[in-house]
Amino acid sequence: MTTEKRSAEKTIRDIRRRTRKKYSAEEKIRTVLEGLRGEQMY
């Protein structure tokens, strides 16, 4: 792999990491409970 390609892949990974949605503990719990109940949220 070339240095350029490695650098580009790292840049893409960094951008994805920074733009990822952060869920609060409350949102995570709600999502898990809905999944256990068989509900879908859309």
FENZI-V263244 format. One record per residue. SS is DSSP state (@ for helix, = for strand, . for the rest). OMEGA is omega in whole degrees, 0 to 359 (NA if undefined). Layout:
[[SS;OMEGA] [SS;OMEGA]]
//
This chain:
[[.;180] [.;179] [@;179] [@;182] [@;179] [@;181] [@;180] [@;179] [@;179] [@;179] [@;179] [@;179] [@;180] [@;179] [@;180] [@;180] [@;183] [@;184] [@;181] [.;180] [.;177] [.;181] [.;177] [.;178] [@;180] [@;179] [@;180] [@;180] [@;180] [@;181] [@;180] [@;180] [@;178] [@;178] [@;180] [@;179] [@;181] [.;179] [.;175] [.;176] [.;178] [.;NA]]
//
